[in-house]
Amino acid sequence: MSYAADLRVVLKGRDFRRLFSTRLVSQFSDGIFQFGVAGFAFFSPEKQTTALQVAIGLAVLLLPYSVLGPFVGVFIDRWSRRQILVVAPVVRGGLLLVAAAFVAVGLPDEYFYAAALGVLGVNRFFLAALGASLPHVVPRDQLMMANAVTPTSGTVVTFVGAGFGIVLRWVFGAGHGGTALLLITSGVVFGLSALIARTMHRDLLGPSYDPDRPQAREALRNVVSGLVDGARHLVHHRSAAAAMGAMATHRFMYGMATAMGIILYRYYFTDGDADAALSGISIVLVTSGFGYFLAVIITPWATERFPIERWVPIMLVTAGVLGAVLIIPFQPWGLWIGGFVLGVTGQSVKICADTSVQRDIEDAYLGRAFSIYDMLFNGMYVLAAALSAAILPANGKSFVAVAIIAIGYVLGAMIYRIVTPTRAPSAL
């Protein structure tokens, strides 16, 4: 069935519509907030953005999902999920007001980033509760459809929210006062999701009572030991471990390319004009988005003709070679096309990595494997930004960084190919 047809089916359920509406409103708010953080960190006209500030901004946006991800399940399996959906927006709204106040009065950036980390930490619980609640509002035979349409819809609405944030930036202004108003708007919109969640019965979304469920402290210890056990299991499954390594390689190199691109647009291409830099980097994001979409189409076709173990290194080498060729002229058009290339190749590697892990890891270890996967996915991106902060010049133009990206992709492909055995081609 198509996306639209699946959505029509699951929308027939009243409880699903309420939970779905809660998700859409919250993720629209996320888009506004994420744009506000990015604008403050990377494109604020009141300050000179450095590679270190880019690294801090990316860490704020990504690390809560890496660090908290494996642990949130302990609590959403013990607390009323409906109450999480009601209370979390209120807490988040309060933190957004605090962050807006910090920006408006001109306190040091550390205060803003601390508040933003709190916002994203709360949001991690909120999104996890949304996912865990889904089986309680759709029939079992529609669960796959619901799982297919809700993340796609949420991602689309987040992009729409970011676009709305761009419009608000034009209205409110690009300065700290405008950023503060953006954050307040995000908090107000997010608060609306609590009003929607309140229309659901307190016990509708679970969790179901289980007298044998371990206490929270014991469960937290189990999470840590479970991750270690999952890592040991991965070591004995070379194809899955290598696929994770390939994905981590891409995320590291892509993180370096992102940091370099932001600084190039901020200072090398635009002479410090924050609005022009934002417009330029937006084009790169659009071309990357087209690349992501194309990867969804071509990867299943390609892996019918090549085994994953060959297609992944092809994509990594393509990213390294073409990426370097396109970036080295240090012209805006090169970054536009480079964004498309890295979008296609990176998303193709991720699709193959997802498939390899699902195919090769035993079901009992799958959750722990994907927890490690998520930590690598975000953590490597942040580590790359940290390295960029150490090596990038003030204007972002660095042949050394380009060489690291190109060689890193190629080395990653070689190591992956050495580690993994070859299989027959198969459809994803």
C-alpha positions as CSV (number, residue, x, y, z in Angstrom):
1,M,0.0,0.0,0.0
2,S,1.1,3.6,-0.5
3,Y,1.9,6.0,2.3
4,A,-1.4,7.9,1.7
5,A,-3.5,4.7,1.7
6,D,-1.8,3.5,4.9
7,L,-2.4,6.8,6.6
8,R,-6.1,6.8,5.7
9,V,-6.5,3.3,7.3
10,V,-4.8,4.1,10.6
11,L,-6.5,7.6,10.9
12,K,-9.9,5.8,11.3
13,G,-9.0,5.1,14.9
14,R,-10.0,8.0,17.3
15,D,-7.2,7.2,19.8
16,F,-4.6,7.0,17.1
17,R,-5.7,10.4,15.7
18,R,-5.2,11.9,19.2
19,L,-1.7,10.4,19.6
20,F,-0.8,11.2,16.0
21,S,-1.9,14.8,16.5
22,T,0.2,15.0,19.7
23,R,3.2,13.8,17.6
24,L,2.7,16.3,14.8
25,V,2.3,19.3,17.0
26,S,5.3,18.4,19.1
27,Q,7.6,17.7,16.1
28,F,6.5,20.9,14.4
29,S,7.6,22.7,17.6
30,D,10.9,20.6,17.4
31,G,11.5,22.1,13.9
32,I,11.2,25.6,15.2
33,F,13.4,24.9,18.2
34,Q,16.1,23.1,16.2
35,F,16.2,26.0,13.7
36,G,16.4,28.4,16.7
37,V,19.4,26.6,18.1
38,A,21.1,26.3,14.7
39,G,20.5,30.0,14.0
40,F,21.9,31.0,17.4
41,A,24.9,28.7,17.3
42,F,25.9,29.1,13.6
43,F,24.2,32.2,12.0
44,S,23.9,34.8,14.8
45,P,24.9,38.3,13.5
46,E,25.9,39.4,17.0
47,K,28.8,37.0,17.3
48,Q,31.6,35.5,15.4
49,T,30.9,31.8,14.9
50,T,33.9,29.5,15.2
51,A,34.4,25.8,14.5
52,L,34.4,25.2,18.3
53,Q,30.9,26.9,18.6
54,V,29.7,24.7,15.7
55,A,30.9,21.6,17.6
56,I,29.2,22.8,20.7
57,G,26.0,23.4,18.8
58,L,26.0,20.0,17.2
59,A,26.7,18.4,20.5
60,V,23.8,20.1,22.1
61,L,21.5,18.9,19.4
62,L,22.7,15.3,19.3
63,L,24.3,14.1,22.5
64,P,21.1,13.9,24.6
65,Y,19.8,11.3,22.1
66,S,23.0,9.3,22.3
67,V,23.5,9.4,26.0
68,L,19.9,9.1,27.2
69,G,18.6,6.8,24.4
70,P,19.4,3.4,26.0
71,F,18.0,4.4,29.4
72,V,14.7,6.1,28.7
73,G,12.9,2.8,28.3
74,V,13.5,2.0,32.0
75,F,11.2,4.9,32.9
76,I,8.6,4.9,30.2
77,D,7.9,1.3,31.2
78,R,7.2,2.4,34.7
79,W,5.6,5.8,34.4
80,S,2.2,6.6,32.9
81,R,3.0,7.4,29.3
82,R,-0.1,9.6,29.0
83,Q,1.2,11.6,31.9
84,I,4.6,11.9,30.3
85,L,2.9,13.3,27.2
86,V,1.1,15.8,29.4
87,V,3.8,16.9,31.8
88,A,6.9,16.8,29.5
89,P,5.6,19.7,27.3
90,V,5.0,21.9,30.4
91,V,8.6,21.2,31.6
92,R,10.0,21.7,28.2
93,G,8.0,25.0,27.8
94,G,9.4,26.2,31.1
95,L,13.0,25.4,30.0
96,L,12.4,27.2,26.7
97,L,11.3,30.3,28.5
98,V,14.4,30.1,30.6
99,A,16.6,29.7,27.4
100,A,14.8,32.6,25.8
101,A,15.5,34.8,28.8
102,F,19.2,33.8,28.8
103,V,19.4,34.8,25.1
104,A,17.4,38.0,25.5
105,V,19.5,39.4,28.4
106,G,22.8,38.4,26.7
107,L,24.1,35.9,29.3
108,P,27.1,33.8,28.2
109,D,26.3,31.0,25.7
110,E,26.9,28.3,28.3
111,Y,23.7,29.2,30.0
112,F,21.7,28.9,26.8
113,Y,23.3,25.5,25.9
114,A,22.6,24.1,29.4
115,A,18.9,25.0,29.0
116,A,18.8,23.6,25.5
117,L,20.3,20.4,26.7
118,G,17.5,20.2,29.3
119,V,14.9,20.8,26.6
120,L,16.3,18.0,24.4
121,G,16.6,15.6,27.3
122,V,13.0,16.1,28.2
123,N,12.1,15.7,24.5
124,R,13.9,12.3,24.4
125,F,11.5,11.0,27.0
126,F,8.5,12.5,25.1
127,L,9.4,10.9,21.8
128,A,10.2,7.5,23.4
129,A,6.8,7.6,25.1
130,L,5.1,8.4,21.8
131,G,6.7,5.3,20.2
132,A,5.9,3.0,23.1
133,S,2.3,4.2,23.2
134,L,1.5,3.3,19.6
135,P,0.6,-0.4,20.1
136,H,-2.1,0.8,22.6
137,V,-4.0,2.9,20.0
138,V,-4.0,0.7,16.8
139,P,-5.1,-2.9,16.2
140,R,-2.2,-5.4,16.0
141,D,-2.8,-6.0,12.2
142,Q,-2.4,-2.2,11.6
143,L,0.7,-1.7,13.7
144,M,3.2,-2.1,10.8
145,M,1.2,0.5,8.8
146,A,1.2,2.9,11.8
147,N,5.0,2.4,12.3
148,A,5.6,3.2,8.7
149,V,3.6,6.4,8.5
150,T,4.2,8.1,11.9
151,P,8.0,8.6,11.7
152,T,7.7,9.8,8.1
153,S,5.0,12.2,9.0
154,G,6.9,13.4,12.0
155,T,10.1,14.0,10.0
156,V,8.2,16.0,7.3
157,V,6.5,18.1,9.9
158,T,9.8,18.8,11.6
159,F,11.1,20.2,8.3
160,V,8.0,22.2,7.9
161,G,8.6,23.6,11.4
162,A,12.1,24.5,10.5
163,G,10.8,26.3,7.4
164,F,8.3,28.2,9.6
165,G,11.3,29.1,11.8
166,I,13.0,30.7,8.8
167,V,9.8,32.8,8.2
168,L,9.7,33.8,11.9
169,R,13.4,34.8,11.7
170,W,12.5,37.2,8.9
171,V,9.6,38.6,11.0
172,F,11.3,38.7,14.4
173,G,14.8,39.5,13.2
174,A,18.1,37.6,13.2
175,G,19.4,39.0,16.5
176,H,19.2,37.6,20.0
177,G,15.8,39.1,20.5
178,G,14.5,37.3,17.4
179,T,16.0,34.0,18.7
180,A,14.3,34.5,22.1
181,L,10.9,35.0,20.4
182,L,11.6,31.8,18.3
183,L,12.2,29.8,21.4
184,I,9.1,31.2,23.1
185,T,7.0,30.3,20.0
186,S,8.3,26.8,20.1
187,G,7.4,26.4,23.7
188,V,3.9,27.7,23.2
189,V,3.4,25.3,20.2
190,F,4.8,22.4,22.2
191,G,2.4,23.2,25.0
192,L,-0.5,22.6,22.6
193,S,0.6,19.0,22.4
194,A,-0.1,18.6,26.1
195,L,-3.7,19.8,25.6
196,I,-4.2,17.2,23.0
197,A,-2.6,14.4,25.2
198,R,-5.0,15.4,28.0
199,T,-8.0,14.3,25.9
200,M,-6.7,10.7,26.2
201,H,-7.6,8.6,29.3
202,R,-4.7,8.4,31.9
203,D,-4.4,4.6,31.6
204,L,-4.9,4.3,27.8
205,L,-1.2,4.3,26.8
206,G,0.2,2.0,29.4
207,P,2.4,0.6,30.7
208,S,0.6,-2.5,31.8
209,Y,1.2,-3.6,35.4
210,D,3.8,-6.3,35.7
211,P,4.7,-7.5,39.3
212,D,7.8,-9.2,38.0
213,R,9.3,-6.0,36.4
214,P,12.6,-5.1,38.0
215,Q,12.9,-2.0,40.1
216,A,14.3,1.1,38.3
217,R,17.7,0.9,39.9
218,E,18.2,-2.7,38.9
219,A,16.8,-2.0,35.5
220,L,19.4,0.8,35.0
221,R,22.2,-1.6,35.9
222,N,20.8,-4.1,33.5
223,V,20.9,-1.5,30.7
224,V,24.6,-1.0,31.2
225,S,25.4,-4.7,31.4
226,G,23.1,-5.3,28.4
227,L,25.0,-2.8,26.2
228,V,28.3,-4.5,27.1
229,D,26.7,-7.9,26.3
230,G,25.3,-6.6,23.1
231,A,28.8,-5.2,22.1
232,R,30.3,-8.7,22.7
233,H,27.6,-10.2,20.6
234,L,28.4,-7.8,17.7
235,V,32.1,-8.7,17.8
236,H,31.2,-12.2,16.8
237,H,29.0,-11.1,13.9
238,R,31.5,-9.6,11.5
239,S,29.0,-8.4,8.8
240,A,26.8,-6.5,11.2
241,A,29.8,-5.1,13.1
242,A,31.4,-4.0,9.9
243,A,28.2,-2.4,8.7
244,M,28.0,-0.4,11.9
245,G,31.6,0.6,11.3
246,A,30.8,1.8,7.8
247,M,27.9,3.8,9.0
248,A,30.1,5.3,11.8
249,T,32.8,6.1,9.2
250,H,30.2,8.0,7.1
251,R,28.8,9.9,10.1
252,F,32.3,11.0,11.1
253,M,33.3,12.2,7.7
254,Y,29.9,13.8,7.1
255,G,30.2,15.6,10.5
256,M,33.5,17.1,9.4
257,A,32.0,18.1,6.0
258,T,29.0,19.7,7.8
259,A,31.2,21.7,10.2
260,M,33.5,22.9,7.3
261,G,30.5,23.8,5.2
262,I,28.9,26.0,7.9
263,I,32.2,27.9,8.5
264,L,32.8,28.3,4.7
265,Y,29.4,29.8,4.2
266,R,29.7,32.0,7.3
267,Y,33.0,33.5,6.4
268,Y,34.6,32.4,3.1
269,F,31.7,32.6,0.7
270,T,29.7,35.5,2.4
271,D,32.3,37.6,4.3
272,G,30.4,37.2,7.5
273,D,26.9,37.9,6.3
274,A,24.8,35.7,8.5
275,D,21.6,35.8,6.4
276,A,23.5,35.1,3.2
277,A,25.3,32.2,4.9
278,L,22.0,30.8,6.1
279,S,20.5,31.0,2.6
280,G,23.5,29.2,1.1
281,I,23.6,26.4,3.7
282,S,19.8,25.9,3.2
283,I,20.5,25.1,-0.5
284,V,23.0,22.4,0.6
285,L,20.4,21.0,3.0
286,V,17.8,20.9,0.1
287,T,20.2,19.1,-2.2
288,S,21.1,16.6,0.5
289,G,17.4,16.0,1.1
290,F,17.1,15.1,-2.6
291,G,20.0,12.7,-2.2
292,Y,18.4,11.0,0.8
293,F,15.2,10.5,-1.2
294,L,17.1,9.1,-4.2
295,A,19.0,6.7,-2.0
296,V,15.7,5.2,-0.9
297,I,14.9,4.4,-4.5
298,I,18.2,3.3,-5.9
299,T,19.5,1.2,-2.9
300,P,17.0,-1.6,-3.2
301,W,17.5,-1.7,-7.0
302,A,21.3,-1.7,-6.5
303,T,21.4,-4.4,-3.9
304,E,19.4,-6.7,-6.2
305,R,22.5,-6.6,-8.5
306,F,25.3,-6.3,-6.0
307,P,25.6,-7.8,-2.5
308,I,25.5,-5.3,0.3
309,E,29.1,-6.2,1.1
310,R,30.1,-4.7,-2.3
311,W,27.6,-1.9,-2.5
312,V,28.6,-0.3,0.8
313,P,32.3,0.1,-0.1
314,I,31.2,1.4,-3.6
315,M,29.2,4.1,-1.8
316,L,32.0,5.0,0.6
317,V,34.6,5.3,-2.1
318,T,32.2,7.4,-4.2
319,A,31.6,9.7,-1.2
320,G,35.3,10.1,-0.6
321,V,36.4,10.7,-4.2
322,L,33.5,12.8,-5.6
323,G,33.2,14.7,-2.3
324,A,36.9,15.7,-2.5
325,V,36.7,16.6,-6.2
326,L,33.6,18.8,-5.6
327,I,34.8,20.5,-2.4
328,I,38.4,21.3,-3.4
329,P,37.5,24.2,-5.7
330,F,35.9,25.8,-2.6
331,Q,32.9,27.2,-4.6
332,P,29.3,27.3,-3.5
333,W,28.2,25.1,-6.4
334,G,30.6,22.4,-5.3
335,L,29.0,22.2,-1.8
336,W,25.5,22.1,-3.4
337,I,26.4,19.1,-5.5
338,G,28.6,17.6,-2.8
339,G,25.6,17.7,-0.4
340,F,23.6,15.7,-2.9
341,V,26.4,13.1,-3.4
342,L,26.8,12.7,0.4
343,G,23.1,12.5,0.8
344,V,22.8,9.6,-1.7
345,T,25.9,7.7,-0.6
346,G,25.4,8.2,3.2
347,Q,21.7,7.3,3.2
348,S,22.5,4.2,1.0
349,V,25.1,3.1,3.5
350,K,22.7,3.6,6.4
351,I,20.0,1.6,4.7
352,C,22.5,-1.2,4.1
353,A,23.7,-1.0,7.7
354,D,20.2,-1.2,9.0
355,T,19.5,-4.3,6.9
356,S,22.7,-6.0,7.9
357,V,22.1,-5.6,11.6
358,Q,18.5,-6.8,11.3
359,R,19.5,-9.7,9.1
360,D,22.5,-11.0,11.1
361,I,21.9,-10.1,14.8
362,E,19.8,-12.5,16.8
363,D,16.4,-11.1,17.9
364,A,17.2,-11.3,21.6
365,Y,20.2,-8.9,21.0
366,L,18.5,-6.7,18.4
367,G,17.4,-3.9,20.7
368,R,20.8,-3.6,22.4
369,A,22.5,-3.6,19.0
370,F,20.4,-0.7,17.8
371,S,21.0,1.2,21.0
372,I,24.7,0.9,20.2
373,Y,24.0,1.8,16.6
374,D,22.1,5.0,17.7
375,M,24.9,6.0,20.0
376,L,27.5,5.6,17.2
377,F,25.2,7.4,14.7
378,N,25.1,10.6,16.8
379,G,28.3,10.3,18.7
380,M,30.6,10.0,15.7
381,Y,29.0,13.1,14.2
382,V,29.8,15.1,17.3
383,L,33.3,13.7,17.5
384,A,33.9,14.8,14.0
385,A,32.7,18.3,14.8
386,A,35.2,18.4,17.7
387,L,38.1,17.4,15.4
388,S,37.0,20.1,13.0
389,A,37.2,22.7,15.8
390,A,40.8,21.7,16.3
391,I,41.9,21.8,12.6
392,L,39.7,24.2,10.7
393,P,41.0,27.8,10.1
394,A,38.8,30.8,10.8
395,N,37.4,30.9,7.3
396,G,36.8,27.1,7.0
397,K,39.0,26.6,3.9
398,S,41.2,23.6,4.7
399,F,42.8,21.2,2.2
400,V,43.8,19.1,5.2
401,A,40.2,18.6,6.3
402,V,39.2,17.6,2.7
403,A,42.1,15.1,2.6
404,I,41.0,13.6,5.9
405,I,37.4,13.2,4.7
406,A,38.5,11.7,1.3
407,I,41.1,9.3,2.8
408,G,38.8,8.4,5.7
409,Y,36.0,7.3,3.4
410,V,38.4,5.2,1.3
411,L,40.0,3.6,4.3
412,G,36.6,2.9,5.7
413,A,35.7,1.1,2.5
414,M,38.8,-0.9,2.5
415,I,38.5,-2.1,6.1
416,Y,34.8,-2.9,5.6
417,R,35.6,-5.0,2.5
418,I,38.4,-6.9,4.3
419,V,36.3,-7.7,7.3
420,T,33.1,-8.9,5.6
421,P,32.6,-12.0,3.6
422,T,30.8,-11.7,0.2
423,R,27.2,-13.0,-0.2
424,A,25.0,-13.3,-3.1
425,P,22.9,-10.3,-4.1
426,S,19.5,-10.0,-2.4
427,A,16.7,-7.4,-2.3
428,L,16.5,-5.2,0.8
